[in-house]
């Protein structure tokens, strides 16, 4: 979190004192302060935010379309996904509003005390406080998706609920700690509160959060792998399912970038300039989370409309390429096929006709229905 105390000056009586038209700090050797038209890298956030909003809206619309036109029903992870999507868009809007004020994205030696006074530090504190809960909503949606798809597996229920509780408690504690360290007390204004040495120490919480984001994203990436590898389906279909969930690697990469820029901001005195790449990493990280949540729906859309898609990209030439592409497309998973297959895997040891059932499934696959026609076998009683 950016703190004016890092500049080595007191802003306690800023509201009462005259505001000198001079830089907050001395420019580094070879640089001169341009107070009338300072350099700004805020445009990087505006461009990135526009791209992120486009991706979020496109993928969210596709997921909604899948729910309405293909699945024709909604589950609890769909509702948490919508809440997480709205919160992500709100966060992007707040970041843009903050950078519009001109403080962040400008070199510290090209800022004056007047720039500090005109900055809404309430918005700074709000962004720092909301980021954790908003990120948790994205992770919660993915956890609930795992419960929806693999909920019949007892061990999956345990690890998913463990992840929900641990991540929820962590982000709640970080948010409470930031508010306790940086919220104004008594007659303090927001700029006075965030300029205290106590609030400056909150920067370490950002690094801790960055490390936890990486670990929790890796946890989310690894959790479904054993369940998918244990599915009683053909290897190509199993690899297609893994590929869909391995798109979570982009969220892990974004979390690593977020941690790198957190450390850079903490170790740099020109943090009003360096904080822009940090915000870029945060926006990309949250957007990647939303995109990953939509990937199973994208796979379902591609499978449902495979005939139209193949007809658009391939012209008949009699060499069998269309049939080969169609086979690849049927290797993509669907919500219902995964849930039914997981149910079969759980109870397969209690049935003698497993091979016959698998043959029937493969026959349905060849007809283009894939695993949609699987009827879950009754579960075996657990003693």
C-alpha positions as CSV (number, residue, x, y, z in Angstrom):
1,X,0.0,0.0,0.0
2,X,1.3,3.4,-0.9
3,X,2.1,5.6,2.1
4,X,3.1,9.3,2.1
5,X,5.2,8.6,5.2
6,X,7.7,6.9,2.9
7,X,8.6,10.4,1.6
8,X,10.1,11.3,5.0
9,X,7.5,14.1,5.6
10,X,4.7,14.6,8.0
11,X,1.2,15.2,6.5
12,X,-0.5,15.5,9.9
13,X,-1.4,19.2,9.4
14,X,-1.6,19.1,5.6
15,X,-5.2,20.4,5.6
16,X,-4.2,23.5,7.6
17,X,-0.8,24.3,6.1
18,X,-0.2,26.2,2.8
19,X,0.6,23.9,-0.1
20,X,4.0,24.8,-1.6
21,X,4.3,24.2,-5.3
22,X,7.4,22.1,-5.0
23,X,8.2,18.4,-5.6
24,X,7.7,16.0,-2.7
25,X,11.3,14.7,-3.2
26,X,14.4,15.7,-5.0
27,X,14.6,14.2,-8.5
28,X,17.3,11.6,-9.1
29,X,20.5,12.6,-10.8
30,X,19.9,13.5,-14.5
31,X,16.2,14.0,-14.0
32,X,14.2,17.3,-13.6
33,X,10.8,17.6,-12.1
34,X,8.0,18.6,-14.5
35,X,5.2,19.8,-12.3
36,X,3.1,21.2,-15.1
37,X,2.9,18.1,-17.4
38,X,4.4,15.2,-15.5
39,X,5.0,11.8,-17.1
40,X,2.4,9.1,-16.4
41,X,2.2,5.4,-17.0
42,X,-1.5,5.3,-15.9
43,X,-2.5,4.6,-19.5
44,X,-1.1,1.1,-19.1
45,X,-3.8,0.4,-16.6
46,X,-6.5,2.0,-18.8
47,X,-5.5,-0.3,-21.7
48,X,-5.2,-3.4,-19.6
49,X,-8.5,-2.6,-17.8
50,X,-10.3,-2.3,-21.2
51,X,-8.9,-5.7,-22.3
52,X,-9.8,-7.3,-19.0
53,X,-13.3,-6.0,-19.1
54,X,-13.7,-7.3,-22.6
55,X,-12.5,-10.8,-21.7
56,X,-14.7,-10.9,-18.5
57,X,-17.8,-9.9,-20.4
58,X,-17.3,-12.2,-23.3
59,X,-16.5,-15.3,-21.1
60,X,-19.3,-14.4,-18.7
61,X,-21.8,-14.1,-21.5
62,X,-20.7,-17.5,-22.9
63,X,-21.1,-19.1,-19.5
64,X,-24.5,-17.6,-19.1
65,X,-25.4,-18.8,-22.6
66,X,-24.3,-22.4,-21.7
67,X,-26.4,-22.3,-18.5
68,X,-29.5,-21.1,-20.3
69,X,-29.4,-22.8,-23.7
70,X,-27.4,-26.0,-23.1
71,X,-27.4,-27.0,-19.4
72,X,-30.8,-25.4,-18.9
73,X,-30.3,-25.2,-15.1
74,X,-28.1,-23.3,-12.6
75,X,-26.2,-24.4,-9.5
76,X,-24.8,-22.5,-6.6
77,X,-21.4,-22.0,-8.3
78,X,-23.2,-20.1,-11.1
79,X,-24.5,-17.6,-8.5
80,X,-21.2,-17.1,-6.8
81,X,-19.6,-16.7,-10.2
82,X,-21.9,-13.9,-11.1
83,X,-21.2,-12.2,-7.7
84,X,-17.4,-12.6,-8.3
85,X,-17.7,-11.2,-11.8
86,X,-19.6,-8.1,-10.7
87,X,-17.1,-7.6,-7.9
88,X,-14.2,-7.9,-10.3
89,X,-15.7,-5.3,-12.6
90,X,-16.3,-3.0,-9.6
91,X,-12.7,-3.4,-8.5
92,X,-11.4,-2.5,-12.0
93,X,-13.6,0.6,-12.0
94,X,-12.3,1.7,-8.6
95,X,-8.7,1.3,-9.9
96,X,-9.4,3.4,-12.9
97,X,-11.1,6.1,-10.7
98,X,-8.1,6.2,-8.4
99,X,-5.6,6.6,-11.2
100,X,-7.7,9.3,-12.8
101,X,-6.8,11.5,-9.7
102,X,-3.3,11.8,-11.0
103,X,-1.2,10.7,-7.9
104,X,-0.6,7.1,-8.9
105,X,1.2,6.6,-12.2
106,X,3.3,9.7,-11.7
107,X,6.9,9.9,-10.5
108,X,7.1,10.9,-6.8
109,X,9.4,13.9,-7.6
110,X,6.8,15.3,-10.0
111,X,4.1,15.4,-7.3
112,X,3.4,18.2,-4.8
113,X,1.6,18.3,-1.5
114,X,-1.4,19.6,-3.3
115,X,-1.5,16.3,-5.2
116,X,-1.6,14.4,-2.0
117,X,-4.4,16.6,-0.6
118,X,-6.5,16.0,-3.7
119,X,-6.1,12.2,-3.6
120,X,-9.1,10.3,-2.2
121,X,-7.2,8.1,0.4
122,X,-10.6,6.6,1.4
123,X,-10.5,5.0,-2.1
124,X,-7.0,3.8,-1.5
125,X,-8.0,2.1,1.7
126,X,-11.1,0.7,0.1
127,X,-9.2,-0.9,-2.7
128,X,-6.7,-2.5,-0.3
129,X,-9.6,-3.8,1.9
130,X,-11.8,-5.1,-0.9
131,X,-9.1,-6.9,-2.9
132,X,-8.9,-9.9,-0.5
133,X,-12.6,-10.6,-0.3
134,X,-13.1,-10.2,-4.0
135,X,-10.2,-12.6,-4.8
136,X,-11.7,-15.1,-2.3
137,X,-15.1,-14.9,-4.1
138,X,-13.3,-16.0,-7.3
139,X,-11.6,-18.9,-5.6
140,X,-14.9,-19.8,-3.8
141,X,-16.6,-20.1,-7.2
142,X,-14.0,-22.6,-8.4
143,X,-14.2,-24.6,-5.2
144,X,-18.0,-24.8,-5.6
145,X,-17.5,-25.9,-9.2
146,X,-15.4,-28.8,-7.9
147,X,-18.1,-29.7,-5.4
148,X,-20.7,-29.7,-8.2
149,X,-18.6,-31.9,-10.6
150,X,-16.8,-34.2,-8.1
151,X,-19.0,-33.9,-5.0
152,X,-19.7,-37.6,-4.9
153,X,-16.1,-38.3,-3.9
154,X,-15.7,-38.1,-0.2
155,X,-12.1,-37.0,-0.2
156,X,-12.9,-34.3,-2.7
157,X,-15.5,-32.9,-0.3
158,X,-13.0,-32.8,2.5
159,X,-10.2,-31.0,0.5
160,X,-12.6,-28.6,-1.1
161,X,-14.2,-27.5,2.2
162,X,-10.7,-27.3,3.7
163,X,-9.7,-24.9,1.0
164,X,-12.9,-22.8,1.3
165,X,-12.4,-22.4,5.1
166,X,-8.6,-21.7,5.0
167,X,-8.8,-19.2,2.2
168,X,-11.8,-17.5,3.7
169,X,-10.2,-17.1,7.1
170,X,-6.9,-15.9,5.6
171,X,-8.5,-13.2,3.4
172,X,-10.8,-12.1,6.3
173,X,-7.8,-11.8,8.7
174,X,-5.8,-9.9,6.2
175,X,-8.6,-7.5,5.6
176,X,-9.2,-6.9,9.3
177,X,-5.5,-6.4,9.9
178,X,-5.3,-3.7,7.1
179,X,-8.3,-1.9,8.5
180,X,-6.9,-2.0,12.0
181,X,-3.5,-0.6,10.9
182,X,-4.7,2.0,8.4
183,X,-8.2,3.1,9.2
184,X,-8.5,6.6,10.8
185,X,-9.0,6.8,14.5
186,X,-10.8,9.6,16.3
187,X,-10.3,12.9,14.6
188,X,-7.7,11.5,12.1
189,X,-8.4,12.1,8.4
190,X,-7.8,9.3,5.9
191,X,-4.6,10.9,4.7
192,X,-3.3,11.2,8.2
193,X,-4.2,7.6,8.9
194,X,-2.5,6.1,5.9
195,X,0.6,8.2,6.5
196,X,1.4,6.7,9.9
197,X,4.3,4.4,10.4
198,X,1.9,1.8,11.7
199,X,0.1,1.7,8.3
200,X,3.4,1.7,6.5
201,X,4.1,-1.7,8.1
202,X,1.0,-3.1,6.3
203,X,3.1,-3.5,3.2
204,X,4.4,-6.8,4.6
205,X,0.8,-8.0,4.5
206,X,0.8,-7.5,0.7
207,X,3.8,-9.8,0.3
208,X,2.2,-12.4,2.6
209,X,-1.0,-12.2,0.5
210,X,1.0,-12.6,-2.7
211,X,2.7,-15.8,-1.4
212,X,-0.7,-17.2,-0.2
213,X,-2.3,-16.4,-3.6
214,X,0.3,-18.5,-5.4
215,X,-0.1,-21.4,-2.9
216,X,-3.9,-21.3,-3.0
217,X,-3.9,-21.2,-6.9
218,X,-1.6,-24.2,-7.0
219,X,-3.9,-26.0,-4.5
220,X,-6.9,-25.2,-6.8
221,X,-4.9,-26.5,-9.8
222,X,-3.8,-29.8,-8.2
223,X,-7.0,-30.7,-6.4
224,X,-9.0,-32.0,-9.4
225,X,-6.1,-33.9,-11.0
226,X,-6.5,-37.2,-9.0
227,X,-10.3,-37.1,-9.5
228,X,-9.9,-36.7,-13.3
229,X,-7.2,-39.3,-13.6
230,X,-9.5,-41.7,-11.7
231,X,-12.3,-41.3,-14.2
232,X,-13.3,-44.5,-16.0
233,X,-13.1,-42.9,-19.5
234,X,-10.9,-43.2,-22.5
235,X,-7.5,-41.6,-22.3
236,X,-8.1,-38.9,-25.0
237,X,-11.3,-37.8,-23.2
238,X,-9.4,-37.8,-19.9
239,X,-6.6,-35.6,-21.4
240,X,-9.2,-33.2,-22.8
241,X,-10.7,-32.9,-19.3
242,X,-7.3,-32.3,-17.8
243,X,-6.5,-29.6,-20.4
244,X,-9.6,-27.7,-19.5
245,X,-8.7,-27.6,-15.8
246,X,-5.0,-26.9,-16.5
247,X,-6.0,-23.5,-17.8
248,X,-5.7,-22.6,-14.2
249,X,-1.9,-22.3,-14.8
250,X,-2.6,-18.8,-16.2
251,X,-3.9,-17.8,-12.7
252,X,-0.8,-19.2,-11.1
253,X,1.4,-17.2,-13.4
254,X,-0.6,-14.1,-12.8
255,X,-0.2,-14.6,-9.0
256,X,3.6,-15.0,-9.4
257,X,3.7,-11.7,-11.3
258,X,1.6,-10.1,-8.6
259,X,4.1,-11.2,-5.9
260,X,7.0,-9.9,-7.9
261,X,5.5,-6.4,-8.3
262,X,4.5,-6.3,-4.7
263,X,8.1,-6.8,-3.7
264,X,9.3,-4.2,-6.2
265,X,6.8,-1.6,-4.9
266,X,8.0,-2.3,-1.3
267,X,11.7,-1.9,-2.2
268,X,11.3,1.2,-4.4
269,X,11.1,4.8,-3.2
270,X,9.3,5.8,-6.4
271,X,6.2,3.7,-5.5
272,X,3.7,6.1,-7.0
273,X,5.1,5.1,-10.4
274,X,6.0,1.5,-9.6
275,X,2.5,0.7,-8.2
276,X,1.0,0.8,-11.7
277,X,2.6,-2.6,-12.8
278,X,1.4,-4.0,-9.5
279,X,-2.2,-2.9,-10.3
280,X,-1.8,-4.4,-13.8
281,X,-0.8,-7.8,-12.2
282,X,-3.8,-7.6,-9.9
283,X,-6.3,-6.9,-12.7
284,X,-4.8,-9.7,-14.8
285,X,-4.8,-12.1,-11.9
286,X,-8.5,-11.5,-11.1
287,X,-9.4,-11.6,-14.8
288,X,-7.6,-14.9,-15.3
289,X,-9.6,-16.3,-12.4
290,X,-12.9,-15.3,-14.0
291,X,-11.7,-16.8,-17.4
292,X,-10.7,-20.1,-15.7
293,X,-14.2,-20.4,-14.1
294,X,-15.7,-20.2,-17.6
295,X,-13.5,-22.8,-19.3
296,X,-15.8,-25.9,-18.5
297,X,-18.7,-23.9,-20.0
298,X,-16.6,-23.0,-23.1
299,X,-15.7,-26.7,-23.6
300,X,-19.4,-27.5,-23.3
301,X,-20.3,-24.9,-25.9
302,X,-17.6,-26.2,-28.3
303,X,-18.8,-29.7,-27.9
304,X,-22.5,-28.8,-28.3
305,X,-21.8,-26.8,-31.5
306,X,-19.0,-28.9,-32.9
307,X,-20.8,-29.4,-36.2
308,X,-21.2,-25.7,-36.8
309,X,-17.6,-25.0,-35.7
310,X,-16.1,-27.7,-37.8
311,X,-18.3,-26.6,-40.8
312,X,-17.0,-23.1,-40.4
313,X,-13.3,-23.9,-40.3
314,X,-13.2,-27.0,-42.6
315,X,-14.4,-27.5,-46.1
316,X,-15.2,-31.0,-47.2
317,X,-12.2,-32.5,-49.0
318,X,-12.7,-36.2,-48.5
319,X,-9.5,-36.8,-46.6
320,X,-11.1,-37.5,-43.3
321,X,-9.8,-34.3,-41.5
322,X,-13.4,-33.4,-40.5
323,X,-14.0,-36.7,-38.8
324,X,-10.7,-36.5,-37.0
325,X,-11.5,-33.0,-35.8
326,X,-14.9,-34.1,-34.7
327,X,-13.4,-36.9,-32.6
328,X,-11.1,-34.4,-31.0
329,X,-14.0,-32.1,-30.2
330,X,-15.9,-34.9,-28.5
331,X,-12.9,-35.3,-26.1
332,X,-14.0,-32.1,-24.4
333,X,-15.8,-32.7,-21.2
334,X,-19.3,-31.5,-20.2
335,X,-20.8,-30.8,-16.7
336,X,-23.2,-33.8,-16.8
337,X,-20.7,-36.2,-18.3
338,X,-18.2,-35.5,-15.5
339,X,-20.7,-35.8,-12.7
340,X,-22.1,-39.1,-14.0
341,X,-18.7,-40.5,-14.7
342,X,-17.5,-39.7,-11.2
343,X,-20.6,-41.5,-9.8
344,X,-19.8,-44.5,-11.9
345,X,-16.1,-44.5,-10.8
346,X,-17.2,-44.4,-7.1
347,X,-19.4,-47.5,-7.5
348,X,-17.7,-49.5,-10.2
349,X,-16.2,-52.0,-7.8
350,X,-19.7,-53.1,-6.7
351,X,-20.9,-54.1,-10.2
352,X,-20.0,-57.0,-12.4
353,X,-21.1,-55.4,-15.7
354,X,-18.6,-52.6,-15.7
355,X,-17.0,-53.7,-19.0
356,X,-20.4,-53.9,-20.7
357,X,-21.3,-50.4,-19.4
358,X,-18.1,-49.0,-20.8
359,X,-18.8,-50.6,-24.2
360,X,-22.2,-49.0,-24.2
361,X,-20.7,-45.6,-23.4
362,X,-18.2,-45.9,-26.2
363,X,-21.0,-46.8,-28.5
364,X,-22.8,-43.7,-27.5
365,X,-19.6,-41.7,-27.9
366,X,-19.3,-42.8,-31.5
367,X,-22.8,-41.6,-32.2
368,X,-21.9,-38.0,-31.0
369,X,-23.6,-38.2,-27.6
370,X,-20.3,-38.9,-25.8
371,X,-20.9,-39.3,-22.1
372,X,-24.2,-37.4,-22.0
373,X,-26.1,-40.7,-22.0
374,X,-24.4,-42.2,-19.0
375,X,-26.8,-43.2,-16.3
376,X,-25.1,-43.1,-12.9
377,X,-24.9,-46.5,-11.3
378,X,-26.2,-46.8,-7.7
379,X,-23.6,-46.2,-5.1
380,X,-22.2,-49.0,-3.0
381,X,-23.1,-48.9,0.7
382,X,-20.1,-47.9,2.8
383,X,-19.7,-49.9,6.0
